[in-house]
Structures are given as C-alpha cells and as structure tokens.
C-alpha cells in the first residue's frame, strides 16, 4: 500500500475518480470497504490519509486528534489533496470525513473539482466565508460540542452551490472507530453517497 493512498480500479469504470478523504484516524478498514463498493459501482476510488506515513493505532478520539495537531493541519491536508487532484486526468469527486471534509471544502474554494460531499466537517466553520467553486453537500451532525450547528448551516447556505443536510447523528457516525458510530446510518449513507455520485452535476 502506498503510504498515503490506495487506488482501486474497476473493470467497468465511468472515468470518475472518487477521493475518500479520511478523518483524524487515517486510513481504516471501513474506508477500504467503502472503496470496494464504489469500485463495484463503476467508480475509481482513491483513499487519502491526512498523514504521510502509517499511523499508530488510536484507542480514543482525543489521542487521534492530538496526533493530527502535532503532525499536520487542515491547510497541509488541503495542499496534499490539491497535489493529488492535479495529478488526475479524469473527473474528480471528493467525499471527506471530519478534517477530510474541512480540507475538501477549502480545496473546493480554489481548485475545480466536480463535486464535494462533506461529512461532519466541523472545522469548515473557520472557512465558511469562502465560497466553493463546485456543488458541495455538507452532511451535518445533530450538534457539535464547540459551536452551534445552526450557525454553520446559515453561513454555508449563503453560498448558492452549497446544500446542507442535517442528520440526527453525532460527529463521527460513519467511522467504526468513533464513539458516535451508527452502523445502520453508516451503511445507509454509503448507499446514499453512491446514488448521489450517479446523479449528474448541474
């Protein structure tokens, strides 16, 4: 495995790259499973980690967050994604989780991609004054510990190409390593994402 990404090629590809931008836990098994589903649906998934080397196992989110802050940042993650997007010759969609969602949002404000789907990108609040250049769907948690979700919702929907979709779940509900994980919701949203990816971008 390449240190920061893994590419899945499907035999019947629609020539659409789908980047899965991982959260603070880095590349985990659930992302490989999601990538396999995307490949079977005809996409070319690329998993990207915020880290440049394999990460140690994290036993709780605080440990993972401290590691992220000590070795990288949203800005560095954004630059990494930008380099990867620039190296692609096919169309690109990004599905980001948490800090991966924030980095994807920032990237979309300066780099043309086809679409971004951003799951619980809490740090997007620091960049919400910037307008994405593409269609962006922000999947919002029910609440956040450090800020008001309704304020972020209001800030984002000022941009004409941003849609916010509130959920009754908490930050991290897609990740089995998170205390907020919701197995049924995660499986349902993986299916929803594939459906959304098959929907043409206006």
C-alpha positions in Angstrom: 0.0 0.0 0.0 1.2 3.5 -0.8 1.8 5.4 2.4 -1.0 8.0 1.8 -3.4 6.5 -0.6 -4.7 3.3 -2.2 -6.2 3.2 -5.7 -8.9 0.7 -6.7 -9.5 0.3 -10.4 -12.8 -1.2 -11.6 -13.1 -3.1 -14.9 -16.1 -1.0 -16.0 -15.1 2.5 -15.0 -17.1 5.6 -15.8 -13.7 7.5 -15.5 -14.7 9.3 -12.4 -12.2 9.4 -9.6 -13.8 9.4 -6.1 -11.4 10.5 -3.4 -12.2 9.4 0.1 -10.5 11.9 2.4 -10.0 10.2 5.8 -10.5 11.8 9.2 -8.0 12.0 12.1 -7.9 8.2 12.4 -6.3 7.9 9.0 -7.0 5.0 6.6 -9.1 2.3 8.3 -10.8 -0.8 7.2 -14.2 0.8 6.7 -12.7 3.1 4.0 -11.4 0.0 2.2 -14.9 -1.5 2.3 -16.4 1.7 1.1 -13.9 1.9 -1.7 -14.8 -1.6 -2.8 -18.4 -0.6 -3.0 -17.5 2.4 -5.1 -15.4 0.2 -7.4 -18.3 -2.2 -7.9 -20.5 0.8 -8.7 -18.1 1.7 -11.6 -16.0 4.5 -9.9 -12.3 4.7 -9.3 -11.8 5.2 -5.6 -8.7 6.8 -4.1 -8.3 6.8 -0.3 -6.3 9.7 1.1 -5.0 10.0 4.7 -4.0 13.2 6.4 -0.7 11.5 7.3 2.3 10.8 5.2 3.2 7.6 6.9 1.2 4.8 8.5 -0.3 5.9 11.8 -0.2 4.0 15.1 -3.5 2.6 16.4 -5.5 5.2 18.3 -7.6 4.0 21.2 -9.8 7.1 21.5 -10.5 10.2 19.6 -8.6 12.6 21.9 -5.4 10.6 21.1 -6.1 10.8 17.4 -6.8 14.5 17.5 -3.7 15.2 19.4 -1.6 13.3 16.9 -3.3 15.1 14.0 -2.5 18.5 15.6 1.1 17.5 16.3 2.0 16.4 12.8 -0.3 18.2 10.3 -3.1 20.7 9.8 -6.2 21.3 7.6 -4.0 23.5 5.4 -1.4 20.8 4.9 -4.1 18.3 4.2 -5.7 20.6 1.7 -2.3 21.0 -0.1 -1.9 17.2 -0.2 -5.4 16.8 -1.7 -4.6 19.6 -4.2 -1.5 17.7 -5.4 -3.4 14.5 -5.8 -6.3 16.2 -7.7 -3.7 17.9 -10.0 -2.2 14.5 -10.9 -5.6 13.1 -12.1 -6.6 13.1 -15.7 -10.2 12.1 -15.0 -13.0 14.0 -13.3 -12.8 14.1 -9.5 -15.4 14.0 -6.7 -14.3 14.2 -3.1 -16.1 12.5 -0.2 -14.5 13.9 3.0 -14.9 13.0 6.7 -14.3 15.4 9.5 -10.9 17.0 8.9 -11.0 15.4 5.5 -14.3 17.2 4.9 -12.8 20.5 6.0 -9.8 20.1 3.8 -12.1 19.1 0.9 -14.1 22.3 1.5 -11.1 24.5 1.4 -9.7 22.8 -1.7 -13.1 23.4 -3.5 -12.8 27.1 -2.9 -9.7 27.4 -5.1 -9.5 24.2 -7.2 -12.1 23.0 -9.6 -13.5 19.5 -8.8 -16.8 18.1 -9.9 -18.5 17.7 -6.5 -17.7 17.5 -2.8 -19.7 15.6 -0.2 -18.5 16.6 3.3 -19.4 14.6 6.3 -19.4 16.5 9.7 -16.6 18.9 8.8 -16.7 20.9 12.0 -13.6 22.9 11.0 -15.3 24.1 7.9 -16.7 26.8 10.2 -13.3 28.6 10.1 -13.5 28.8 6.3 -17.3 29.2 5.7 -16.8 32.7 4.4 -15.1 31.2 1.4 -17.3 30.0 -1.5 -16.8 26.6 -3.1 -16.4 26.6 -6.9 -18.4 23.4 -7.3 -21.5 21.7 -5.9 -21.0 20.9 -2.3 -23.2 18.8 0.0 -22.5 19.3 3.7 -23.8 16.4 5.9 -24.2 18.0 9.3 -24.4 16.2 12.7 -27.2 16.9 15.1 -24.9 19.0 17.3 -21.3 19.9 18.0 -19.6 20.4 21.3 -17.8 23.7 20.5 -20.1 25.6 18.3 -23.7 25.9 17.1 -24.6 23.8 14.1 -27.4 26.2 13.1 -24.9 29.0 12.7 -22.7 26.9 10.4 -25.8 25.9 8.4 -26.7 29.6 8.0 -23.2 30.5 6.9 -22.9 27.7 4.4 -26.3 28.2 2.7 -25.4 31.7 1.8 -23.3 30.1 -1.0 -25.6 29.3 -3.9 -23.9 25.9 -4.7 -23.8 24.6 -1.1 -26.6 22.4 0.3 -26.7 21.4 3.9 -28.4 18.2 5.0 -28.9 17.9 8.8 -28.9 14.4 10.4 -29.9 13.1 13.8 -26.4 11.7 14.3 -23.3 12.9 16.0 -19.9 13.8 14.6 -18.1 10.5 13.6 -21.2 8.4 12.9 -19.7 6.9 9.7 -16.5 5.7 11.4 -16.5 2.4 13.5 -13.6 3.8 15.5 -15.6 6.8 16.7 -17.7 6.7 19.9 -20.5 8.2 17.8 -20.6 5.4 15.2 -24.0 4.4 14.0 -23.8 1.2 12.0 -27.2 1.4 10.2 -26.8 5.1 9.4 -23.3 4.5 8.1 -24.4 1.7 5.8 -27.4 3.7 4.6 -25.3 6.8 3.9 -22.7 4.8 1.9 -25.6 3.7 -0.3 -26.9 7.3 -0.5 -23.4 8.6 -1.5 -23.2 6.1 -4.4 -26.6 7.3 -5.5 -25.6 10.9 -5.3 -22.4 10.2 -7.3 -24.5 8.7 -10.1 -26.6 11.9 -10.2 -25.2 14.3 -12.8 -23.8 17.6 -11.5 -25.7 20.6 -13.0 
